Amino acid sequence: MENTKTRATLRVFVARLVGTTVFDPLGDAVGKVHDVVVLIRLRGQPRAVGLVIEVAGRRRVFLPLSRVTAIEPGAVITTGLVNIRRFEKRRVETLVVGELLDRVVTLRDGSGQVTIRDVAIERDRGMDWKVTRLFVQRGSSGPLGLRRGETFTVRPDEVTGLAGSADQQGATALLATMEGLKPADLADVLSDLPLSRQLEVAAELSDERLADAAEELSDDDAVALLSGLDAARAADVLDAMQPDDAADLVSALPASIAAQLLDLMEPEEAEDVRRLMTYDEYTAGGLMTTEPIILPPEATVATFLAQARKAEVPPALAAVAFVCRPPLESPTGRFLGMVHLQRALRERPQQLLGSVLDKDLEEVHADDSIGTVTRLLATYNLTALPVLDDAGRLLGAVSVDDVLDHLMPDDWREADDAVTDEMIERSANA
């Protein structure tokens, strides 16, 4: 353990601090560092006031630095219990990783602009944490995003523009923290950022990656993000989304923007979205996707397994193949039955799907309620159900994750982990 004098002059670089485990006095891990909150003042040294830490359930909470007793390699030690109220950034606060890293600032000595790559905080003799150094770089990213240019440290008072506008910020460091995140976690990070910063990050993401995240955002956040994109880019993102999620999002947009984006989408994708938008939100038709795994009866088990392995197929839909007569685009020819992934794994690769069908299913139609769908999914322990028209053709499939999204309250991403009264009421009334 360091002595008091050593701790008083401890310098911590924030980018390296991110991901560090936070421990209580008993040595139990309570979460990991996600960001650092600082106050940038017109006069005086910027002050670091707390950590944003991620605790169980991906909840981000605020930990005042006054309650941090030590920052050591691989560990942050606190004085006691952490307040689990969700962190909400105030206007006077700035997030180092979310808003400062990659900001372009100007050197007061007249030698030009530099980009902030890291921020150092230190505890002074009064036990307050101050921003004491900026690790900066001249020049910009080179080919393939590689950084180039001289790097050095400066004091905060040696630059101007530290509290600058969003157009002075790049996204390199922030994107690095998002690499490898699951879509739901990426959406959670995006929702914590100002819209201008969200749009900057979105510009650097692929259509598929942004589509995955948009599917996990709340309706309000997704609408704001999509509305802020260039219309052509927004249409490309909608093309990459699951049709049911795209339909939900388009339905929530202002009518003029929705019509424009539908015209810009790929015709086949737009047709699916328009068809799904005709159904009530809380019916099987409103819940279903038009792109499950659909195969003919003469397809083999090996073909099904190859389809299930595709990265773009959601896990709930990868667990089952819907076997139909041609045409295989929804609405298909006559629906014959389902083949479950577990059953397929027990068969020979060359076995025909038509010989291992599960036909013992209660029919679900597009106008059936979400309550009917939920009951059947639970009764038969399924991850997805076929939705048929009156002629017995497959219109689409409802997956268990889509049902859960609609049963949960609108603000479930921000709510406590406990089941809310709204969720119970909605389930009972479905």
C-alpha positions in Angstrom: 0.0 0.0 0.0 1.3 3.4 -1.0 2.0 6.0 1.7 0.0 9.3 1.9 2.6 11.4 0.2 2.8 9.0 -2.7 -1.0 8.8 -3.1 -1.3 12.6 -2.9 0.8 13.0 -6.0 -0.5 10.0 -7.9 -1.1 10.6 -11.6 -3.7 8.5 -13.3 -4.4 8.4 -17.1 -8.1 8.0 -17.7 -7.9 5.9 -20.9 -5.9 3.3 -19.0 -8.2 3.5 -16.0 -11.3 2.5 -18.0 -12.2 -1.2 -17.4 -10.4 -1.2 -14.0 -12.3 -3.2 -11.3 -13.8 -1.2 -8.4 -13.6 -2.9 -5.0 -15.3 -2.2 -1.7 -13.3 -2.2 1.6 -14.0 -5.9 2.1 -12.4 -6.7 -1.3 -15.6 -7.5 -3.1 -15.8 -6.3 -6.7 -18.7 -3.9 -7.3 -18.2 -2.9 -10.9 -15.8 -1.5 -13.5 -14.7 2.0 -14.4 -16.6 3.2 -17.5 -15.6 6.9 -17.6 -14.5 9.9 -15.5 -16.6 13.0 -14.8 -14.8 16.4 -14.8 -15.9 20.0 -14.4 -14.3 22.4 -16.9 -14.4 25.9 -15.6 -13.7 29.2 -17.4 -11.0 30.0 -14.9 -8.9 27.6 -12.9 -7.9 24.1 -13.3 -10.4 21.5 -14.5 -11.6 19.3 -11.6 -12.3 15.6 -11.6 -15.3 14.9 -9.4 -16.2 11.2 -9.9 -16.2 7.9 -11.7 -18.9 6.4 -13.8 -18.8 2.7 -13.0 -20.8 -0.1 -14.6 -22.3 -2.5 -12.1 -24.5 -5.6 -12.5 -27.1 -5.4 -15.2 -25.1 -2.9 -17.2 -26.3 -0.1 -14.9 -24.0 2.9 -14.8 -23.8 4.7 -11.5 -21.8 7.7 -10.1 -19.0 7.2 -7.6 -17.6 10.5 -6.1 -13.8 10.6 -6.1 -14.0 11.7 -2.5 -15.0 8.1 -1.7 -12.0 6.6 -3.5 -9.3 5.7 -1.1 -6.8 4.3 -3.6 -6.2 3.8 -7.3 -3.8 1.0 -7.9 -2.8 -1.1 -11.0 -5.9 -3.1 -11.7 -8.0 -1.8 -8.8 -9.9 1.1 -7.5 -10.7 1.0 -3.7 -13.8 2.7 -2.3 -14.7 3.7 1.2 -18.0 1.8 1.3 -21.2 1.0 -0.5 -21.9 2.4 -4.0 -25.1 4.3 -4.6 -26.9 2.3 -7.3 -29.0 5.2 -8.7 -28.5 5.4 -12.4 -25.9 8.1 -13.5 -27.4 11.1 -15.3 -24.9 13.7 -16.5 -25.6 17.3 -15.7 -25.0 20.2 -18.1 -21.9 21.4 -16.2 -20.2 18.0 -16.3 -18.0 16.5 -19.0 -17.2 12.9 -19.6 -13.6 12.3 -20.4 -13.9 9.3 -22.7 -17.3 10.2 -24.1 -16.6 13.9 -24.8 -12.9 14.9 -24.3 -10.8 12.2 -25.9 -10.1 13.0 -29.6 -11.2 16.6 -29.1 -9.1 19.0 -31.2 -7.7 21.9 -29.2 -5.4 24.8 -30.0 -2.0 25.4 -28.3 -1.7 28.9 -26.8 1.9 29.2 -28.0 0.6 29.5 -31.5 2.1 26.3 -32.8 -1.1 24.9 -34.1 -3.8 22.4 -33.2 -3.4 19.0 -31.4 -5.8 16.1 -30.6 -6.3 14.9 -27.1 -5.5 11.2 -26.8 -5.6 10.9 -23.0 -6.2 12.9 -19.8 -4.3 12.7 -16.6 -5.8 13.4 -13.2 -3.9 13.9 -9.9 -4.9 14.3 -6.3 -3.6 17.4 -4.6 -2.7 18.0 -1.0 -6.3 19.1 -0.3 -7.4 15.6 -1.5 -9.2 17.0 -4.6 -8.6 15.5 -8.0 -7.6 17.8 -10.7 -6.9 17.5 -14.5 -3.2 18.2 -14.6 -2.0 16.9 -18.0 -3.3 16.3 -21.5 -1.6 13.7 -23.6 -1.9 15.2 -27.1 -0.8 14.5 -30.7 -0.1 16.7 -33.7 -1.6 15.8 -37.0 -4.5 13.4 -37.6 -5.2 9.7 -38.3 -3.5 8.4 -41.4 -4.5 5.6 -43.8 -6.6 2.8 -42.2 -7.1 4.9 -39.1 -3.4 4.7 -38.1 -2.3 7.6 -35.9 0.6 9.7 -36.9 2.4 12.8 -35.6 4.4 13.9 -32.6 2.9 13.1 -29.1 3.6 15.0 -25.9 1.9 16.3 -22.7 0.7 19.8 -22.0 -1.1 21.5 -19.0 -4.8 22.3 -19.5 -4.0 26.0 -19.3 -1.7 25.7 -22.3 -4.6 25.0 -24.7 -7.8 26.6 -25.8 -11.0 24.8 -26.8 -11.0 22.3 -24.0 -14.8 22.9 -23.6 -15.3 23.2 -27.3 -18.1 22.2 -29.6 -18.9 18.7 -30.9 -17.3 19.4 -34.3 -13.9 19.5 -32.6 -14.3 15.9 -31.5 -13.2 12.8 -33.3 -14.3 9.3 -32.4 -11.2 7.2 -32.5 -10.7 6.7 -28.7 -14.4 6.3 -28.0 -14.8 3.8 -30.8 -11.9 1.8 -29.4 -13.8 1.4 -26.1 -16.8 0.0 -28.1 -14.9 -2.6 -30.0 -16.3 -6.1 -29.3 -19.4 -4.8 -27.4 -22.6 -6.7 -28.0 -25.3 -4.7 -29.7 -27.3 -4.1 -26.5 -24.1 -2.8 -24.7 -23.2 -0.6 -27.7 -26.8 0.8 -27.6 -26.3 1.5 -23.9 -23.1 3.4 -24.5 -24.7 5.4 -27.3 -27.7 6.4 -25.2 -25.4 7.9 -22.6 -23.9 10.3 -25.2 -25.2 13.7 -26.4 -27.0 13.3 -29.8 -24.2 15.2 -31.6 -21.7 12.7 -30.3 -24.0 9.8 -31.2 -24.1 10.9 -34.7 -20.4 11.3 -34.9 -19.9 7.7 -33.7 -22.6 6.5 -36.0 -20.7 7.9 -39.0 -17.8 5.6 -38.2 -19.9 2.4 -37.7 -20.9 0.1 -40.5 -24.5 0.0 -41.5 -24.9 -3.5 -40.0 -23.2 -2.6 -36.7 -25.4 0.6 -36.4 -28.5 -1.3 -37.3 -27.8 -3.9 -34.6 -27.4 -1.1 -32.0 -30.5 0.8 -33.3 -32.6 -2.3 -32.7 -31.6 -2.2 -29.0 -32.2 1.5 -28.5 -35.4 2.9 -26.9 -37.9 4.2 -29.5 -37.2 7.8 -28.6 -33.4 7.4 -28.9 -33.6 5.4 -32.1 -35.9 8.0 -33.7 -33.6 10.8 -32.7 -30.6 9.0 -34.0 -32.1 8.0 -37.3 -33.6 11.5 -37.9 -30.2 13.0 -37.4 -28.6 10.8 -40.1 -28.4 11.7 -43.8 -31.5 10.3 -45.4 -29.6 7.9 -47.7 -27.6 6.6 -44.7 -30.7 6.2 -42.6 -32.3 4.1 -45.4 -29.2 1.9 -45.6 -29.4 1.3 -41.8 -33.1 0.4 -42.1 -32.3 -2.1 -44.9 -29.8 -3.8 -42.5 -32.3 -4.1 -39.6 -34.7 -6.9 -39.0 -37.9 -6.0 -40.9 -40.0 -6.0 -37.7 -37.6 -3.7 -35.9 -37.4 -1.5 -39.0 -41.2 -1.3 -39.2 -41.5 -0.3 -35.5 -38.9 2.4 -36.0 -40.4 3.8 -39.3 -43.9 3.8 -37.6 -42.5 6.1 -34.9 -41.0 8.6 -37.3 -42.8 11.7 -38.6 -44.9 10.7 -41.6 -42.9 12.8 -44.0 -39.5 11.4 -43.0 -40.9 7.8 -42.9 -42.2 8.2 -46.5 -38.9 9.5 -47.7 -36.9 6.7 -46.1 -39.2 4.0 -47.4 -38.7 5.4 -50.9 -34.9 5.3 -50.5 -34.9 1.7 -49.1 -34.3 -1.4 -51.2 -37.7 -2.2 -52.8 -37.9 -5.7 -51.3 -37.0 -4.5 -47.8 -39.4 -1.5 -48.1 -42.2 -3.8 -49.2 -41.7 -6.0 -46.1 -41.7 -3.0 -43.8 -44.8 -1.6 -45.4 -46.6 -4.9 -45.0 -45.6 -5.2 -41.3 -46.8 -1.7 -40.6 -50.4 -2.6 -41.6 -50.7 -4.9 -38.5 -51.5 -3.7 -35.0 -48.4 -3.5 -32.8 -49.6 -6.1 -30.2 -50.6 -8.8 -32.6 -48.6 -11.7 -34.1 -48.4 -9.7 -37.4 -47.1 -6.7 -35.7 -44.5 -8.7 -33.8 -43.3 -11.0 -36.6 -40.2 -10.8 -38.8 -40.5 -11.8 -42.5 -37.0 -13.2 -42.6 -36.8 -16.4 -40.5 -35.0 -19.5 -41.9 -37.3 -20.9 -44.6 -36.4 -24.1 -46.5 -38.1 -26.6 -48.8 -38.8 -30.1 -47.5 -36.1 -31.6 -49.8 -33.4 -29.5 -48.2 -31.0 -31.4 -46.0 -30.1 -31.1 -42.3 -26.7 -29.8 -43.4 -28.3 -26.9 -45.3 -30.3 -25.9 -42.2 -27.2 -26.0 -40.0 -25.3 -23.8 -42.5 -28.2 -21.3 -42.5 -28.3 -21.3 -38.6 -24.5 -20.6 -38.5 -24.9 -17.2 -40.4 -24.0 -14.3 -38.1 -26.9 -12.2 -39.3 -29.5 -14.7 -38.1 -30.6 -13.8 -34.5 -30.2 -16.7 -32.0 -33.9 -17.1 -31.4 -34.6 -17.6 -35.1 -31.5 -19.8 -35.6 -33.1 -22.4 -33.4 -35.7 -23.4 -35.9 -36.3 -23.8 -39.6 -39.7 -23.3 -41.2 -40.3 -25.8 -44.0 -42.6 -24.7 -46.8 -43.6 -25.4 -50.4 -42.2 -22.8 -52.9 -42.1 -19.9 -53.2 -39.8 -19.6 -50.2 -40.1 -15.8 -49.8 -43.0 -14.8 -47.4 -45.8 -15.2 -48.0 -44.6 -18.6 -49.0 -46.3 -21.7 -50.4 -48.1 -24.0 -48.0 -46.5 -24.3 -44.6 -45.5 -27.9 -43.8 -43.9 -27.7 -40.3 -40.9 -26.8 -38.3 -37.5 -28.5 -37.7 -35.9 -27.7 -34.4 -32.1 -27.2 -34.3 -31.7 -29.7 -31.4 -33.5 -32.3 -33.5 -31.4 -31.5 -36.5 -28.2 -32.0 -34.5 -29.3 -35.6 -33.8 -29.8 -36.4 -37.5 -27.4 -37.3 -40.3 -26.3 -34.3 -42.4 -27.9 -35.7 -45.5 -31.3 -36.3 -43.8 -34.2 -34.5 -45.6 -36.0 -31.9 -43.5 -39.3 -33.1 -44.7 -38.8 -36.4 -42.8 -38.2 -34.8 -39.4 -40.9 -32.2 -39.3 -42.7 -31.1 -36.1 -46.3 -30.7 -37.3 -48.1 -30.7 -34.0 -48.5 -27.0 -33.5 -51.5 -24.8 -32.9 -51.9 -22.3 -35.7 -51.1 -18.6 -35.2 -52.6 -16.0 -37.4 -51.5 -12.4 -38.0 -54.3 -10.9 -36.0 -53.8 -13.1 -32.9 -53.0 -11.2 -29.8 -49.6 -11.1 -28.1 -51.2 -13.0 -25.2 -51.9 -15.9 -27.5 -48.4 -15.9 -28.9 -46.9 -15.7 -25.4 -49.0 -18.7 -24.2 -47.9 -20.9 -27.1 -44.3 -20.0 -26.8 -44.4 -20.9 -23.1 -46.5 -24.0 -23.5 -44.3 -25.6 -26.2 -41.0 -24.2 -24.9 -40.3 -22.6 -28.3 -38.0 -19.7 -29.3 -40.1 -18.8 -32.4 -43.6 -19.5 -33.8 -44.8 -19.5 -37.4 -47.5 -16.9 -38.4 -49.9 -18.2 -41.1 -52.5 -16.7 -43.3 -56.0 -18.2 -43.9 -54.6 -20.3 -46.8 -51.9 -21.9 -44.6 -49.0 -19.9 -46.1 -46.1 -18.7 -43.9 -46.2 -14.9 -43.4 -43.4 -14.7 -40.9 -42.2 -15.8 -37.5 -42.5 -14.3 -34.0 -39.5 -14.8 -31.8 -39.4 -14.9 -28.0 -37.1 -11.8 -27.8 -39.6 -9.7 -29.8 -42.4 -10.8 -27.4 -40.3 -9.8 -24.4 -39.5 -6.4 -25.9 -43.2 -5.7 -26.2 -44.2 -7.0 -22.8 -41.6 -4.9 -21.0 -42.4 -1.3 -20.1 -41.2 1.3 -22.6 -38.4 2.5 -20.3 -37.2 -1.0 -19.3 -33.7 -0.2 -20.4 -33.5 2.5 -17.8 -35.7 0.8 -15.2 -34.6 -1.2 -12.1 -34.0 -4.9 -12.6 -37.1 -5.7 -10.6 -40.2 -6.5 -12.6 -42.4 -3.4 -12.8 -46.1 -3.0 -12.3 -46.4 -1.8 -15.9 -45.0 -5.1 -17.2 -47.3 -7.2 -15.1 -50.3 -5.1 -16.1 -49.5 -5.2 -19.8 -48.9 -9.0 -19.7 -52.3 -9.5 -17.9 -54.2 -7.4 -20.4 -52.6 -8.8 -23.5 
